[in-house]
């Protein structure tokens, strides 16, 4: 499962998932009750997503958000 560390990754993940499901921006926008232009803006600038909108969009795409403790980086020796 992908891990996100920056907002751009969220946008890329959401676009990839939408396309994998064969959904157009217009179809997803209708499900969210927003315009296709607004969804395009959200995908291009995911840092502008509200938490409510992110949860709604993830749910519409069959995804769920999970917050969990970070696992410590494994020690791979000297750097």
N, CA, C and O atoms as a GROMACS GRO file, in nm:
protein
  316
    1UNK      N    1   0.084  -0.117   0.000
    1UNK     CA    2   0.000   0.000   0.000
    1UNK      C    3   0.089   0.123   0.000
    1UNK      O    4   0.184   0.131   0.078
    2UNK      N    5   0.059   0.219  -0.086
    2UNK     CA    6   0.143   0.339  -0.093
    2UNK      C    7   0.137   0.421   0.036
    2UNK      O    8   0.032   0.430   0.100
    3UNK      N    9   0.248   0.480   0.071
    3UNK     CA   10   0.256   0.569   0.186
    3UNK      C   11   0.278   0.710   0.132
    3UNK      O   12   0.356   0.732   0.039
    4UNK      N   13   0.209   0.804   0.192
    4UNK     CA   14   0.219   0.941   0.147
    4UNK      C   15   0.305   1.022   0.243
    4UNK      O   16   0.291   1.012   0.365
    5UNK      N   17   0.393   1.102   0.186
    5UNK     CA   18   0.471   1.191   0.270
    5UNK      C   19   0.455   1.336   0.225
    5UNK      O   20   0.489   1.429   0.299
    6UNK      N   21   0.405   1.357   0.103
    6UNK     CA   22   0.378   1.491   0.055
    6UNK      C   23   0.245   1.492  -0.021
    6UNK      O   24   0.202   1.389  -0.073
    7UNK      N   25   0.181   1.607  -0.027
    7UNK     CA   26   0.048   1.616  -0.086
    7UNK      C   27   0.046   1.578  -0.234
    7UNK      O   28  -0.052   1.522  -0.282
    8UNK      N   29   0.152   1.608  -0.306
    8UNK     CA   30   0.157   1.574  -0.449
    8UNK      C   31   0.135   1.424  -0.471
    8UNK      O   32   0.073   1.383  -0.569
    9UNK      N   33   0.187   1.343  -0.379
    9UNK     CA   34   0.168   1.199  -0.391
    9UNK      C   35   0.020   1.162  -0.381
    9UNK      O   36  -0.025   1.070  -0.449
   10UNK      N   37  -0.054   1.233  -0.298
   10UNK     CA   38  -0.198   1.206  -0.286
   10UNK      C   39  -0.266   1.233  -0.418
   10UNK      O   40  -0.350   1.154  -0.461
   11UNK      N   41  -0.232   1.343  -0.483
   11UNK     CA   42  -0.292   1.374  -0.613
   11UNK      C   43  -0.261   1.267  -0.715
   11UNK      O   44  -0.350   1.225  -0.790
   12UNK      N   45  -0.137   1.222  -0.720
   12UNK     CA   46  -0.097   1.119  -0.815
   12UNK      C   47  -0.170   0.988  -0.787
   12UNK      O   48  -0.215   0.920  -0.880
   13UNK      N   49  -0.183   0.953  -0.661
   13UNK     CA   50  -0.252   0.830  -0.623
   13UNK      C   51  -0.400   0.836  -0.660
   13UNK      O   52  -0.454   0.739  -0.713
   14UNK      N   53  -0.464   0.948  -0.633
   14UNK     CA   54  -0.606   0.962  -0.663
   14UNK      C   55  -0.633   0.960  -0.813
   14UNK      O   56  -0.730   0.899  -0.858
   15UNK      N   57  -0.548   1.026  -0.891
   15UNK     CA   58  -0.563   1.024  -1.037
   15UNK      C   59  -0.543   0.882  -1.090
   15UNK      O   60  -0.621   0.835  -1.172
   16UNK      N   61  -0.439   0.814  -1.043
   16UNK     CA   62  -0.412   0.677  -1.088
   16UNK      C   63  -0.528   0.584  -1.055
   16UNK      O   64  -0.566   0.500  -1.136
   17UNK      N   65  -0.584   0.599  -0.936
   17UNK     CA   66  -0.697   0.514  -0.895
   17UNK      C   67  -0.820   0.543  -0.980
   17UNK      O   68  -0.889   0.450  -1.024
   18UNK      N   69  -0.849   0.671  -1.004
   18UNK     CA   70  -0.963   0.708  -1.088
   18UNK      C   71  -0.950   0.646  -1.226
   18UNK      O   72  -1.045   0.589  -1.280
   19UNK      N   73  -0.831   0.658  -1.284
   19UNK     CA   74  -0.808   0.602  -1.418
   19UNK      C   75  -0.814   0.450  -1.418
   19UNK      O   76  -0.867   0.390  -1.513
   20UNK      N   77  -0.762   0.387  -1.314
   20UNK     CA   78  -0.766   0.240  -1.304
   20UNK      C   79  -0.909   0.190  -1.298
   20UNK      O   80  -0.940   0.081  -1.347
   21UNK      N   81  -0.997   0.270  -1.239
   21UNK     CA   82  -1.139   0.233  -1.232
   21UNK      C   83  -1.214   0.269  -1.359
   21UNK      O   84  -1.332   0.239  -1.373
   22UNK      N   85  -1.145   0.334  -1.452
   22UNK     CA   86  -1.207   0.373  -1.578
   22UNK      C   87  -1.307   0.487  -1.564
   22UNK      O   88  -1.401   0.498  -1.642
   23UNK      N   89  -1.286   0.572  -1.464
   23UNK     CA   90  -1.377   0.683  -1.439
   23UNK      C   91  -1.320   0.812  -1.495
   23UNK      O   92  -1.201   0.839  -1.484
   24UNK      N   93  -1.407   0.892  -1.554
   24UNK     CA   94  -1.366   1.023  -1.602
   24UNK      C   95  -1.372   1.123  -1.487
   24UNK      O   96  -1.434   1.097  -1.383
   25UNK      N   97  -1.309   1.236  -1.506
   25UNK     CA   98  -1.320   1.342  -1.407
   25UNK      C   99  -1.465   1.383  -1.389
   25UNK      O  100  -1.509   1.410  -1.277
   26UNK      N  101  -1.539   1.388  -1.498
   26UNK     CA  102  -1.680   1.428  -1.490
   26UNK      C  103  -1.762   1.333  -1.405
   26UNK      O  104  -1.846   1.376  -1.326
   27UNK      N  105  -1.738   1.204  -1.420
   27UNK     CA  106  -1.812   1.104  -1.342
   27UNK      C  107  -1.782   1.118  -1.193
   27UNK      O  108  -1.874   1.113  -1.111
   28UNK      N  109  -1.658   1.135  -1.160
   28UNK     CA  110  -1.619   1.148  -1.019
   28UNK      C  111  -1.673   1.280  -0.963
   28UNK      O  112  -1.721   1.284  -0.850
   29UNK      N  113  -1.664   1.385  -1.042
   29UNK     CA  114  -1.712   1.516  -0.998
   29UNK      C  115  -1.861   1.510  -0.965
   29UNK      O  116  -1.904   1.567  -0.865
   30UNK      N  117  -1.939   1.443  -1.047
   30UNK     CA  118  -2.082   1.429  -1.021
   30UNK      C  119  -2.103   1.358  -0.887
   30UNK      O  120  -2.188   1.399  -0.808
   31UNK      N  121  -2.027   1.253  -0.862
   31UNK     CA  122  -2.039   1.180  -0.736
   31UNK      C  123  -2.004   1.264  -0.614
   31UNK      O  124  -2.054   1.240  -0.504
   32UNK      N  125  -1.918   1.364  -0.634
   32UNK     CA  126  -1.879   1.452  -0.524
   32UNK      C  127  -1.965   1.577  -0.516
   32UNK      O  128  -1.959   1.652  -0.418
   33UNK      N  129  -2.046   1.599  -0.620
   33UNK     CA  130  -2.129   1.719  -0.622
   33UNK      C  131  -2.051   1.846  -0.653
   33UNK      O  132  -2.086   1.954  -0.606
   34UNK      N  133  -1.945   1.831  -0.732
   34UNK     CA  134  -1.864   1.946  -0.774
   34UNK      C  135  -1.851   1.946  -0.925
   34UNK      O  136  -1.892   1.850  -0.991
   35UNK      N  137  -1.795   2.051  -0.981
   35UNK     CA  138  -1.775   2.058  -1.125
   35UNK      C  139  -1.651   1.979  -1.167
   35UNK      O  140  -1.564   1.951  -1.084
   36UNK      N  141  -1.645   1.944  -1.293
   36UNK     CA  142  -1.529   1.874  -1.347
   36UNK      C  143  -1.406   1.964  -1.335
   36UNK      O  144  -1.296   1.916  -1.307
   37UNK      N  145  -1.424   2.093  -1.357
   37UNK     CA  146  -1.312   2.187  -1.345
   37UNK      C  147  -1.256   2.188  -1.203
   37UNK      O  148  -1.134   2.193  -1.184
   38UNK      N  149  -1.343   2.182  -1.105
   38UNK     CA  150  -1.299   2.180  -0.965
   38UNK      C  151  -1.221   2.053  -0.935
   38UNK      O  152  -1.118   2.058  -0.866
   39UNK      N  153  -1.268   1.938  -0.986
   39UNK     CA  154  -1.195   1.813  -0.964
   39UNK      C  155  -1.058   1.819  -1.031
   39UNK      O  156  -0.959   1.772  -0.975
   40UNK      N  157  -1.052   1.875  -1.150
   40UNK     CA  158  -0.925   1.891  -1.219
   40UNK      C  159  -0.828   1.974  -1.135
   40UNK      O  160  -0.710   1.940  -1.124
   41UNK      N  161  -0.878   2.081  -1.075
   41UNK     CA  162  -0.796   2.165  -0.987
   41UNK      C  163  -0.749   2.087  -0.865
   41UNK      O  164  -0.634   2.099  -0.823
   42UNK      N  165  -0.838   2.009  -0.807
   42UNK     CA  166  -0.802   1.928  -0.690
   42UNK      C  167  -0.693   1.827  -0.725
   42UNK      O  168  -0.597   1.809  -0.649
   43UNK      N  169  -0.706   1.762  -0.840
   43UNK     CA  170  -0.606   1.663  -0.881
   43UNK      C  171  -0.471   1.730  -0.908
   43UNK      O  172  -0.366   1.672  -0.879
   44UNK      N  173  -0.473   1.850  -0.962
   44UNK     CA  174  -0.350   1.921  -0.993
   44UNK      C  175  -0.287   1.984  -0.869
   44UNK      O  176  -0.165   2.002  -0.863
   45UNK      N  177  -0.369   2.018  -0.772
   45UNK     CA  178  -0.322   2.086  -0.650
   45UNK      C  179  -0.384   2.019  -0.527
   45UNK      O  180  -0.467   2.080  -0.460
   46UNK      N  181  -0.344   1.896  -0.496
   46UNK     CA  182  -0.405   1.823  -0.385
   46UNK      C  183  -0.382   1.889  -0.249
   46UNK      O  184  -0.452   1.857  -0.153
   47UNK      N  185  -0.286   1.977  -0.239
   47UNK     CA  186  -0.263   2.045  -0.112
   47UNK      C  187  -0.381   2.134  -0.074
   47UNK      O  188  -0.390   2.178   0.041
   48UNK      N  189  -0.470   2.161  -0.168
   48UNK     CA  190  -0.588   2.243  -0.141
   48UNK      C  191  -0.709   2.160  -0.095
   48UNK      O  192  -0.814   2.215  -0.064
   49UNK      N  193  -0.693   2.030  -0.092
   49UNK     CA  194  -0.802   1.942  -0.048
   49UNK      C  195  -0.832   1.963   0.100
   49UNK      O  196  -0.740   1.971   0.182
   50UNK      N  197  -0.959   1.970   0.134
   50UNK     CA  198  -0.995   1.967   0.274
   50UNK      C  199  -0.997   1.820   0.317
   50UNK      O  200  -1.005   1.731   0.232
   51UNK      N  201  -0.990   1.797   0.445
   51UNK     CA  202  -0.996   1.660   0.495
   51UNK      C  203  -1.128   1.595   0.458
   51UNK      O  204  -1.131   1.479   0.417
   52UNK      N  205  -1.238   1.669   0.471
   52UNK     CA  206  -1.369   1.614   0.435
   52UNK      C  207  -1.373   1.573   0.288
   52UNK      O  208  -1.424   1.466   0.254
   53UNK      N  209  -1.320   1.659   0.201
   53UNK     CA  210  -1.321   1.630   0.058
   53UNK      C  211  -1.231   1.511   0.027
   53UNK      O  212  -1.266   1.427  -0.056
   54UNK      N  213  -1.116   1.502   0.092
   54UNK     CA  214  -1.025   1.389   0.072
   54UNK      C  215  -1.092   1.259   0.112
   54UNK      O  216  -1.083   1.160   0.039
   55UNK      N  217  -1.158   1.258   0.226
   55UNK     CA  218  -1.228   1.136   0.271
   55UNK      C  219  -1.338   1.098   0.173
   55UNK      O  220  -1.354   0.981   0.140
   56UNK      N  221  -1.414   1.196   0.125
   56UNK     CA  222  -1.521   1.170   0.029
   56UNK      C  223  -1.466   1.115  -0.102
   56UNK      O  224  -1.517   1.018  -0.156
   57UNK      N  225  -1.362   1.178  -0.152
   57UNK     CA  226  -1.301   1.136  -0.278
   57UNK      C  227  -1.242   0.996  -0.265
   57UNK      O  228  -1.260   0.913  -0.354
   58UNK      N  229  -1.172   0.971  -0.156
   58UNK     CA  230  -1.115   0.837  -0.134
   58UNK      C  231  -1.226   0.732  -0.130
   58UNK      O  232  -1.213   0.626  -0.192
   59UNK      N  233  -1.332   0.760  -0.057
   59UNK     CA  234  -1.443   0.665  -0.048
   59UNK      C  235  -1.507   0.639  -0.183
   59UNK      O  236  -1.541   0.525  -0.214
   60UNK      N  237  -1.524   0.742  -0.262
   60UNK     CA  238  -1.582   0.728  -0.396
   60UNK      C  239  -1.495   0.641  -0.485
   60UNK      O  240  -1.545   0.571  -0.573
   61UNK      N  241  -1.364   0.645  -0.461
   61UNK     CA  242  -1.270   0.565  -0.540
   61UNK      C  243  -1.240   0.430  -0.478
   61UNK      O  244  -1.152   0.358  -0.524
   62UNK      N  245  -1.314   0.395  -0.372
   62UNK     CA  246  -1.295   0.265  -0.308
   62UNK      C  247  -1.170   0.257  -0.223
   62UNK      O  248  -1.114   0.150  -0.202
   63UNK      N  249  -1.127   0.371  -0.173
   63UNK     CA  250  -1.009   0.377  -0.087
   63UNK      C  251  -1.050   0.422   0.052
   63UNK      O  252  -1.158   0.478   0.070
   64UNK      N  253  -0.966   0.396   0.150
   64UNK     CA  254  -0.991   0.448   0.284
   64UNK      C  255  -0.863   0.509   0.336
   64UNK      O  256  -0.753   0.469   0.298
   65UNK      N  257  -0.877   0.606   0.422
   65UNK     CA  258  -0.761   0.670   0.485
   65UNK      C  259  -0.733   0.602   0.617
   65UNK      O  260  -0.824   0.576   0.696
   66UNK      N  261  -0.608   0.573   0.641
   66UNK     CA  262  -0.566   0.510   0.765
   66UNK      C  263  -0.448   0.588   0.819
   66UNK      O  264  -0.349   0.609   0.749
   67UNK      N  265  -0.458   0.631   0.942
   67UNK     CA  266  -0.345   0.695   1.009
   67UNK      C  267  -0.289   0.594   1.108
   67UNK      O  268  -0.363   0.534   1.187
   68UNK      N  269  -0.161   0.578   1.103
   68UNK     CA  270  -0.098   0.483   1.194
   68UNK      C  271   0.039   0.535   1.232
   68UNK      O  272   0.093   0.625   1.169
   69UNK      N  273   0.094   0.476   1.336
   69UNK     CA  274   0.228   0.516   1.378
   69UNK      C  275   0.327   0.483   1.268
   69UNK      O  276   0.317   0.381   1.201
   70UNK      N  277   0.422   0.572   1.253
   70UNK     CA  278   0.528   0.550   1.156
   70UNK      C  279   0.617   0.437   1.206
   70UNK      O  280   0.650   0.429   1.324
   71UNK      N  281   0.656   0.352   1.115
   71UNK     CA  282   0.751   0.248   1.152
   71UNK      C  283   0.891   0.307   1.144
   71UNK      O  284   0.921   0.382   1.051
   72UNK      N  285   0.976   0.275   1.240
   72UNK     CA  286   1.111   0.331   1.237
   72UNK      C  287   1.186   0.284   1.114
   72UNK      O  288   1.168   0.171   1.068
   73UNK      N  289   1.269   0.370   1.061
   73UNK     CA  290   1.351   0.334   0.944
   73UNK      C  291   1.445   0.221   0.984
   73UNK      O  292   1.504   0.222   1.092
   74UNK      N  293   1.458   0.124   0.895
   74UNK     CA  294   1.548   0.012   0.926
   74UNK      C  295   1.692   0.058   0.908
   74UNK      O  296   1.723   0.137   0.819
   75UNK      N  297   1.777   0.007   0.992
   75UNK     CA  298   1.919   0.042   0.986
   75UNK      C  299   1.984  -0.043   0.878
   75UNK      O  300   1.998  -0.164   0.894
   76UNK      N  301   2.023   0.021   0.770
   76UNK     CA  302   2.083  -0.053   0.658
   76UNK      C  303   2.234  -0.036   0.656
   76UNK      O  304   2.299  -0.058   0.554
   77UNK      N  305   2.290   0.001   0.768
   77UNK     CA  306   2.434   0.016   0.774
   77UNK      C  307   2.476   0.162   0.763
   77UNK      O  308   2.395   0.254   0.782
   78UNK      N  309   2.600   0.181   0.732
   78UNK     CA  310   2.652   0.317   0.723
   78UNK      C  311   2.599   0.384   0.599
   78UNK      O  312   2.566   0.319   0.500
   79UNK      N  313   2.593   0.514   0.605
   79UNK     CA  314   2.551   0.590   0.489
   79UNK      C  315   2.670   0.653   0.434
   79UNK      O  316   2.661   0.724   0.333
   0.00000   0.00000   0.00000
